[in-house]
Amino acid sequence: MLSRDIIELVTQIDGGHTPLGDPIIIKTYTQVYANKLPIGMSEKYQSNAQGLKPEYKFEIRYIEYSGEQIIRYPITTGQEYSVIRSYTKNDEMIELTLQGVVVNANA
C-alpha cells in the first residue's frame, strides 16, 4: 500500500523548569509516511457523544509508532493534533484518530 502523506510523531520530554518555575518541554519530531483515512459517521457520532471531535484519521506502520500522543499535520504548518484513539489493525498497521490541540489559552 502506497503512503501518500507525511505526518510527524511528536515526542515530549520534560526539560526541567525555568528560573521562574515554568516547565520546559523539549519536543522531537519523527517524520513517517501515512495514509489518510476517512472518519466514518458512526465513529464521528460516538466520539461527539463523549465530547471528542475527530478531525483526521491516519494509518501508519505499527513498528514506527511508540505511543506518541501528539501528531503534527501538515508538517508545513506545524498544526498539532492529539491522538484520541489508536487501533491496531494487524501486526503491520495502526490507525490513529486525531483531534485539534488547544494551545494554552492563558498565554
KAKA-V315342 format. One line per field, one symbol per residue. psi: psi as a letter, one per 40 degrees, with the letter a starting at -180 (. if undefined). A space follows every 50 residues. Layout:
psi = ???
//
This chain:
psi = hhheihihhhhhhhfaiideeiihhhhihhhiiihhiihiddddddddde eighdihihihddehfeiehhhhieddehiiihehhhhdaediihhhiii hhihee.
//
